[in-house]
Amino acid sequence: MADSLSTSLGEEKEKEKEDRERDSKAAKTEKNKEKDGVTETLGFSDKNGGSKGKKRNLSDLSLVRFITTELTRGYFLEHNEAKYTERRERVYTCLRIPKELEKLMTFGFFLCLDAFLYVFTLLPLRVILALLRLLTLPCCGLSGSRLLQPAQVCDVLKGFIMVLCYSMMSYVDYAMMYHLIRGQSVIKLYIIYNMLEVADRLFSSFGQDILDALYWTATEPKEKKRAHIGVIPHFLMAVLYVFLHAILIMVQATTLNVAFNSHNKSLLTIMMSNNFVEIKGSVFKKFEKNNLFQMSNSDIKERFTNYILLLIVCLRNMEQFSWNPDHLWVLFPDVVMVIASEVAVDVVKHAFITKFNDISADVYGEYRASLAFDLVSSRQKNAYTDYSDSVSRRMGFIPLPLALLLIRVVTSSVKIQGSLSFMCVLLFYLGMITLKVLNSIVLLGTSCVFVKEANMEEKLFDPPPSAVSSRVNSRAHRTKHVHISPQQEPTTDKGGVSLASDISPPTNVAESSAPTLPKSDSDTFLTTPDEDEDEKIINADTGLEGDGLKNRTPKKDLLEIDRFTICGNRID
């Protein structure tokens, strides 16, 4: 009996184990079915459903099912809304670039035209008034310590430079230069033209410094210590520079004239293709807002200079064909083609530069306001420069050599004989004066509107920058150990030296009683540093990153960029 009971109990236990194993297997199969159901929607099985996939029907793995899945699968763009919104804004920015760029180009063109007409209209009158003052001094006596005001001295120097350079230019034979260049091969002329463009940029970048050095040397107060070589050496350097630059532009105009008169127009096509090479050299480089501003000024100067060169080419060709109006229509298609290629290259170049560097199209409005600020500030009583010189520093456009060449071409192309011809010349001169005055009035009113829109009125009352105060501030930045956070407002240290940013001209607070002016929104924009530079900690003594000092390298204000604007200034 005992053995039978023990065997029955053992059998019952074995049955219970078998039931448990059967239940666990059933639960596992249900879980595998659920997992297989998820993977079947994707068209393949995972590791857990590997055993079940062997029993799956082979029709589920057919090519028809794969194609059906590819045709019916979907996705939702709103899952990455920020990315696609940014891409759409880039497209809108590229579409806005032509309009905003041409606004800036048009405004800059009339600024250059105003400075260019000044040489022909108001400068001769100002020189005559200054000379009359010199002649009447023995009768009227000295009313002050100066014989002439500084502005009058600069005007007289400009007049003397123009007269001497024109007399030197009269010995240059334009016809001989034309035939000498025409005898060269096409590829040689292409290389020469590229070399002339580079030389023109170098001359323009250094020429305004030569003229500024002459003006300051001639008007520097006598009580200061003599630290220059004299007025006459500076004057001779200025005359030599203007003459050489005028010869350089004449060679450019002659090469362009040869390209227009060539039979197959191959040279003109090569010269136009040179503009498109400029796209390759600029769009794939890193640009900041200040660098783009410099390049925009360079493009304005280049476009205005090309217009004057085309005018010279048309005058020379019309003279050769006895001023036949029919020949003007022969030149018209080539002129339009050159201008259209220049505009197209500028639009494409700026559109891709703003796209690759994430720069908004609104930045061109800030550039326009900065140029307008120069015009408005030059009309104030405390102005420290003439407007034509301000345009020269900002854009690299020096009107003296170009005006000298145009006078040389016009006087050699147009013959003035008889009283009627002199009356026509007088009427033409009065017309240019009228155009200059109207252009100045319209530009001044438009500039005031731009300055008000940019909230830059308070900068008009800032004192002009001085070399001594800027030197003091630079030394203070190197010696003072002051922590300035990126979002902290400008403060003043214990020594009385203002630690403001480069927006306002550097002045010593202890020596100046002018109140501190608030920063405008436009100024904040013009000097907005990059995010990466805000996180850097720069040691002012070593120039390296460190934890000791936290003076950040200041960004240059757009209003302080005044030289070397036509040499590229592209920072990789």
C-alpha positions in Angstrom: 0.0 0.0 0.0 2.7 2.4 0.9 4.4 1.8 -2.4 1.2 2.4 -4.4 0.6 5.6 -2.5 4.1 6.9 -3.2 3.9 6.1 -6.9 0.5 7.9 -7.2 1.9 11.0 -5.4 4.9 11.0 -7.7 2.7 10.7 -10.8 0.6 13.6 -9.6 3.7 15.8 -9.1 4.9 14.9 -12.6 1.5 15.9 -14.0 1.6 19.2 -12.2 5.1 19.9 -13.5 3.9 19.1 -17.1 0.9 21.4 -16.7 3.1 24.2 -15.5 5.5 23.8 -18.4 2.6 23.7 -20.8 1.2 26.9 -19.4 4.5 28.7 -19.5 5.0 27.6 -23.1 1.6 28.9 -24.0 2.4 32.3 -22.4 5.6 32.5 -24.3 3.9 31.7 -27.6 1.4 34.5 -27.0 4.1 37.0 -26.3 6.0 35.9 -29.4 2.8 36.4 -31.5 2.4 39.9 -30.2 6.1 40.7 -31.1 5.7 39.1 -34.4 2.7 41.2 -35.1 4.7 44.4 -34.6 7.6 43.2 -36.8 5.3 42.1 -39.5 4.1 45.6 -40.1 7.7 46.5 -40.9 8.1 43.6 -43.2 10.8 41.7 -41.2 11.2 39.8 -37.9 13.5 40.6 -35.0 15.6 38.2 -32.8 12.7 37.3 -30.5 10.5 36.4 -33.5 13.2 34.4 -35.2 11.7 31.0 -34.5 8.2 32.1 -35.4 9.5 33.6 -38.7 10.4 30.1 -39.9 6.7 29.2 -39.7 5.6 32.4 -41.4 4.1 32.2 -44.8 6.7 32.9 -47.5 4.3 35.2 -49.4 4.9 37.9 -46.7 8.5 38.3 -47.9 7.7 38.8 -51.5 8.9 41.6 -53.8 5.3 42.8 -54.2 5.0 43.4 -50.5 8.3 45.4 -50.4 7.3 47.6 -53.3 3.8 48.1 -51.7 5.5 49.2 -48.5 7.8 51.6 -50.3 4.8 53.1 -52.1 2.6 53.5 -49.1 5.0 54.5 -46.3 4.8 58.1 -45.1 6.6 60.7 -42.9 5.7 64.0 -41.3 7.8 67.2 -41.8 6.3 68.8 -38.7 8.4 66.4 -36.6 11.4 68.7 -37.5 9.6 72.0 -37.9 12.5 74.2 -36.9 14.8 72.8 -39.6 12.4 73.3 -42.5 11.4 76.8 -41.3 15.1 77.8 -41.3 15.5 76.5 -44.9 12.4 78.4 -46.0 13.8 81.6 -44.4 17.1 81.1 -46.3 15.2 80.9 -49.6 13.3 84.1 -48.7 16.6 85.8 -47.8 18.1 84.9 -51.1 15.0 86.3 -52.8 15.3 89.6 -50.9 19.0 90.0 -51.5 18.7 91.6 -55.0 16.2 94.2 -53.8 18.1 95.1 -50.7 21.5 95.0 -52.4 20.4 97.3 -55.2 19.0 99.8 -52.7 22.5 99.9 -51.1 24.2 100.1 -54.5 21.9 102.9 -55.7 22.5 104.9 -52.6 26.2 104.3 -52.7 26.3 105.2 -56.4 24.8 108.6 -55.8 27.2 109.1 -52.9 30.1 108.5 -55.2 28.5 110.7 -57.9 28.2 113.5 -55.3 31.9 113.3 -54.4 32.8 113.0 -58.1 30.8 116.1 -59.1 32.3 118.1 -56.2 35.6 118.0 -58.0 34.2 119.6 -61.2 31.7 122.1 -59.6 32.3 123.3 -56.1 36.0 122.6 -55.7 37.1 125.2 -58.4 34.8 127.8 -56.8 36.2 127.1 -53.3 39.8 127.4 -54.7 39.0 130.7 -56.3 37.5 132.0 -53.0 40.6 130.9 -51.1 42.9 132.6 -53.6 40.8 135.8 -53.4 41.2 135.7 -49.6 45.0 135.5 -50.0 45.0 138.4 -52.5 42.8 140.6 -50.3 44.7 140.0 -47.1 47.0 143.1 -47.5 43.9 145.3 -47.8 41.7 143.7 -45.2 44.4 142.7 -42.7 44.6 139.6 -40.6 41.3 138.8 -38.8 42.8 135.8 -37.0 45.9 133.8 -36.5 45.5 131.8 -39.8 45.9 133.1 -43.3 43.5 130.5 -44.5 41.2 128.1 -42.8 42.2 124.4 -42.8 39.4 123.5 -45.2 40.6 126.2 -47.6 44.2 125.0 -47.4 43.1 121.5 -48.4 41.0 122.9 -51.3 44.0 124.9 -52.6 46.2 121.9 -52.4 43.7 119.8 -54.3 43.5 122.5 -57.0 47.2 122.7 -57.4 47.4 118.9 -57.6 44.8 118.8 -60.3 46.5 121.6 -62.3 50.0 120.1 -62.1 48.8 116.6 -62.9 46.7 117.8 -65.9 49.7 119.5 -67.3 51.7 116.3 -66.9 48.9 114.3 -68.5 48.9 116.5 -71.6 52.2 114.9 -72.6 50.7 111.4 -72.6 49.6 110.3 -76.1 46.4 108.3 -75.8 46.5 107.2 -79.5 49.9 105.7 -79.2 48.9 103.9 -76.0 45.8 102.5 -77.8 47.8 101.1 -80.7 50.4 99.7 -78.4 47.8 97.8 -76.4 45.9 96.7 -79.5 49.0 95.0 -80.9 49.2 92.6 -77.9 47.7 89.1 -77.9 44.3 88.4 -76.3 45.7 86.3 -73.4 48.4 88.9 -72.7 45.7 91.7 -72.5 43.6 89.5 -70.2 46.6 89.2 -67.8 47.4 92.9 -68.1 43.8 93.8 -67.2 43.8 91.6 -64.1 47.1 93.1 -63.0 45.7 96.6 -63.5 42.7 95.8 -61.3 45.0 94.6 -58.5 47.2 97.7 -58.9 44.2 99.9 -58.8 43.1 98.5 -55.5 46.6 98.9 -54.1 46.8 102.5 -55.3 43.5 103.4 -53.9 44.2 101.8 -50.5 47.5 103.8 -50.1 46.5 106.9 -52.0 44.1 108.3 -49.5 46.7 108.0 -46.8 49.1 110.0 -48.9 46.5 112.8 -49.4 45.5 112.7 -45.7 49.1 113.0 -44.7 49.5 116.0 -46.9 46.3 117.7 -45.6 47.3 117.2 -42.0 50.9 118.3 -42.5 49.7 121.5 -44.2 47.1 122.3 -41.5 48.8 121.0 -38.4 49.1 123.7 -35.6 52.5 125.3 -35.5 52.9 125.0 -31.8 53.1 121.3 -32.0 56.4 119.5 -32.3 57.6 119.0 -35.8 57.3 115.2 -36.6 57.1 115.3 -40.4 59.3 115.7 -43.4 57.7 118.9 -44.6 54.8 120.0 -46.7 56.7 120.1 -50.0 57.8 116.4 -49.9 54.2 115.4 -49.1 52.9 117.6 -51.9 55.3 116.0 -54.4 54.3 112.5 -53.3 50.6 113.4 -53.7 51.2 114.8 -57.2 53.2 111.7 -58.2 50.5 109.4 -56.8 47.6 111.2 -58.6 49.5 111.2 -61.8 50.4 107.5 -61.7 46.9 106.5 -60.6 45.4 108.5 -63.5 47.8 106.7 -66.0 46.8 103.4 -64.5 43.1 104.1 -65.0 43.9 105.4 -68.6 45.5 102.0 -69.4 42.4 100.3 -68.0 40.1 102.4 -70.2 42.3 101.8 -73.2 42.2 98.0 -72.7 38.5 98.1 -72.4 38.3 100.2 -75.5 40.4 97.6 -77.4 38.0 94.9 -76.2 35.0 96.9 -77.5 36.6 97.4 -80.9 37.9 93.8 -81.4 36.1 92.0 -84.3 35.3 88.7 -82.5 34.6 90.3 -79.1 36.8 87.5 -77.5 38.6 89.8 -75.2 35.4 91.4 -74.0 34.0 87.9 -73.3 37.1 86.9 -71.3 37.0 90.2 -69.3 33.3 89.6 -68.5 34.1 86.0 -67.4 36.6 87.4 -65.0 33.7 88.8 -63.0 32.3 85.3 -62.5 35.7 84.1 -61.3 35.2 86.5 -58.4 32.3 84.4 -57.2 34.5 81.4 -56.7 37.0 83.5 -54.7 34.5 84.9 -52.3 31.3 82.9 -51.7 33.1 79.9 -50.1 34.9 82.0 -47.5 33.8 83.0 -44.0 32.3 86.5 -43.8 31.2 88.5 -40.9 28.9 91.5 -41.0 31.9 93.9 -41.0 33.7 92.1 -43.8 30.5 92.0 -45.9 30.2 95.8 -45.3 33.7 96.3 -46.6 33.1 94.1 -49.7 29.8 96.0 -50.4 31.7 99.3 -50.3 34.2 97.8 -52.7 31.5 96.7 -55.1 29.9 100.2 -55.0 33.2 101.8 -55.9 34.0 99.2 -58.6 30.6 99.6 -60.2 30.8 103.4 -60.3 34.4 103.3 -61.7 33.2 100.9 -64.4 30.5 103.3 -65.4 33.0 106.1 -65.8 35.3 103.8 -67.8 32.4 102.9 -70.1 31.7 106.6 -70.5 35.3 107.3 -71.5 35.2 104.4 -74.0 32.0 105.8 -75.6 33.5 109.3 -75.8 36.7 107.9 -77.6 34.7 105.8 -80.0 32.3 108.6 -80.8 35.2 110.9 -81.5 36.7 108.4 -84.0 33.4 108.2 -85.8 32.9 112.0 -85.9 30.1 111.9 -83.3 27.8 109.8 -85.5 24.7 108.9 -83.4 24.3 105.6 -85.3 27.6 104.3 -83.9 26.3 104.8 -80.3 23.7 102.1 -81.0 26.5 99.8 -82.1 28.2 100.2 -78.7 24.9 100.1 -76.8 24.6 96.2 -76.7 28.1 95.7 -75.4 27.7 98.4 -72.8 24.4 96.8 -71.5 26.1 93.3 -71.5 29.0 94.6 -69.4 26.6 96.3 -66.9 24.3 93.3 -66.7 27.1 90.9 -66.0 28.4 93.2 -63.3 25.0 93.3 -61.6 24.4 89.6 -62.0 27.8 88.7 -60.4 27.1 91.1 -57.4 23.7 89.6 -56.8 24.8 86.0 -57.0 27.9 86.7 -54.9 26.0 88.5 -52.1 23.1 86.0 -52.1 25.3 83.0 -51.5 27.6 84.8 -49.0 24.5 85.7 -46.9 23.2 82.1 -47.3 26.5 80.4 -46.3 27.1 82.7 -43.3 23.5 83.0 -42.0 23.3 86.8 -42.5 20.0 88.4 -42.8 19.0 90.6 -45.7 18.2 93.4 -43.2 22.0 94.0 -42.7 22.0 96.0 -45.9 19.7 98.5 -44.3 22.3 98.9 -41.5 25.1 99.4 -44.1 23.0 102.1 -45.8 22.5 103.8 -42.4 26.2 103.8 -41.8 26.9 105.5 -45.1 24.2 108.0 -44.4 25.7 108.7 -41.0 29.0 109.8 -42.8 27.1 112.2 -44.9 25.1 113.7 -42.0 28.1 114.0 -39.7 30.2 115.8 -42.4 27.6 118.6 -42.5 28.0 119.4 -38.8 29.9 122.4 -37.4 32.4 120.1 -35.6 33.1 118.0 -38.7 36.7 116.9 -38.9 36.8 115.9 -42.6 35.3 116.8 -45.9 32.6 114.5 -47.3 34.5 113.6 -50.4 37.4 112.4 -48.2 35.0 110.5 -46.0 33.7 108.6 -49.1 37.3 108.0 -50.1 38.1 106.4 -46.8 34.9 104.4 -46.5 34.7 103.0 -50.1 38.2 103.4 -51.3 36.9 105.7 -54.1 39.4 108.6 -54.7 37.8 111.0 -57.2 40.9 113.0 -58.1 42.6 110.6 -60.6 39.3 109.6 -62.2 38.2 113.2 -62.6 41.6 114.1 -64.0 41.4 111.3 -66.6 37.9 112.4 -67.6 38.9 116.0 -68.0 41.9 114.8 -70.2 39.7 112.7 -72.4 36.9 115.4 -72.8 39.4 118.2 -73.6 41.1 116.0 -76.3 37.8 114.7 -77.7 35.8 117.9 -77.8 37.1 120.9 -79.7 36.0 124.3 -78.3 36.0 127.1 -80.9 34.1 130.3 -81.0 31.9 132.2 -78.5 29.0 129.8 -79.0 31.1 126.9 -77.8 32.2 128.8 -74.7 28.5 129.5 -74.0 27.7 125.8 -74.3 30.5 125.0 -71.9 29.2 127.6 -69.5 25.7 126.2 -69.6 27.0 122.7 -69.2 29.0 123.8 -66.1 25.9 125.5 -64.6 23.9 122.3 -65.3 26.5 120.2 -63.4 26.3 122.6 -60.5 22.5 122.3 -60.5 22.8 118.5 -60.6 25.3 118.6 -57.8 23.1 120.8 -55.6 20.0 118.7 -56.2 21.8 115.5 -55.6 23.3 116.8 -52.4 19.9 118.0 -51.1 18.2 114.7 -51.9 21.0 112.7 -50.4 21.0 114.7 -47.2 17.3 114.3 -46.7 17.4 110.6 -47.4 20.4 110.2 -45.1 18.6 111.9 -42.3 15.7 109.4 -42.7 18.1 106.5 -42.6 19.9 107.7 -39.5 16.6 108.2 -37.7 15.3 104.8 -38.7 18.5 103.2 -37.3 18.3 105.3 -34.0 21.8 106.7 -34.5 21.0 110.4 -33.8 22.9 110.4 -30.5 26.1 109.4 -32.2 26.1 112.7 -34.1 26.8 114.5 -30.8 29.8 112.3 -29.9 33.2 114.1 -30.0 35.5 113.1 -32.8 38.1 110.4 -32.0 41.5 111.6 -30.9 44.7 109.7 -31.1 45.8 110.5 -27.5 42.6 109.4 -25.9 42.5 106.2 -28.0 46.1 105.5 -26.9 45.1 106.0 -23.3 42.2 103.6 -23.6 44.3 101.0 -25.3 46.9 101.2 -22.4 44.1 101.0 -19.9 42.7 97.8 -21.5 46.1 96.3 -21.3 46.8 97.1 -17.7 43.5 97.2 -15.8 42.2 93.9 -14.5 38.5 94.3 -14.8 36.0 91.5 -15.4 33.4 92.4 -18.0 30.7 89.9 -18.8 29.4 89.7 -22.4 25.9 91.0 -21.3 27.2 93.6 -18.9 26.8 97.3 -19.8 29.9 99.5 -20.2 31.3 100.6 -16.8 34.0 103.0 -15.7 36.9 101.9 -13.6 38.4 103.6 -10.6 41.0 105.5 -12.7 38.3 107.3 -14.6 38.9 105.5 -17.9 35.7 104.5 -19.7 35.6 100.8 -20.6 32.8 101.2 -23.1 32.8 99.2 -26.3 34.1 100.5 -29.6 30.8 102.0 -30.6 31.5 105.5 -29.3 34.9 107.1 -30.1 37.3 106.4 -27.3 37.5 109.4 -24.9 38.9 109.9 -21.4 36.0 110.4 -19.0 38.2 112.3 -16.6 39.1 114.8 -19.3 35.8 115.1 -21.1 32.7 116.6 -19.5 30.3 115.1 -22.1 27.6 112.9 -20.6 27.5 109.2 -21.3 25.0 108.5 -24.1 22.9 105.4 -24.1 23.5 102.8 -26.7 21.0 102.5 -29.5 19.6 99.4 -31.0 21.4 100.0 -34.2 24.8 100.4 -32.4 24.2 97.1 -30.6 23.5 95.4 -33.9 26.6 96.8 -35.5 28.9 95.4 -32.9 27.2 92.2 -31.9 29.9 89.7 -31.3 29.6 86.0 -32.3 28.4 83.6 -29.7 31.6 81.6 -29.7 33.6 84.8 -28.9 31.4 85.6 -26.0 32.4 82.4 -24.2 36.1 83.0 -24.7 38.2 84.4 -21.9 41.1 86.4 -23.2 44.2 87.4 -21.2 44.8 91.1 -22.0 48.5 90.8 -21.2 49.4 87.7 -23.2 46.6 87.8 -25.8 45.8 84.1 -25.0 42.7 82.5 -23.5 42.9 82.1 -19.8 41.1 82.3 -16.5 42.8 85.4 -15.1 41.5 88.3 -17.1 38.2 88.3 -19.0 38.5 91.2 -21.3 37.0 90.3 -24.6 38.6 91.4 -27.9 36.4 94.3 -29.0 34.6 94.1 -32.4 35.1 97.0 -34.8 32.2 99.3 -35.4 31.0 99.7 -38.9 31.5 103.5 -38.5 35.2 103.0 -37.8 36.0 101.0 -40.9 37.5 103.6 -43.2 40.5 102.2 -45.0 41.6 99.2 -47.1 38.0 98.6 -48.1 38.8 97.7 -51.7 41.5 95.1 -51.1 39.0 92.3 -50.3 39.3 92.2 -46.5 38.0 88.6 -46.6 38.9 86.8 -43.4 38.9 83.1 -43.5 
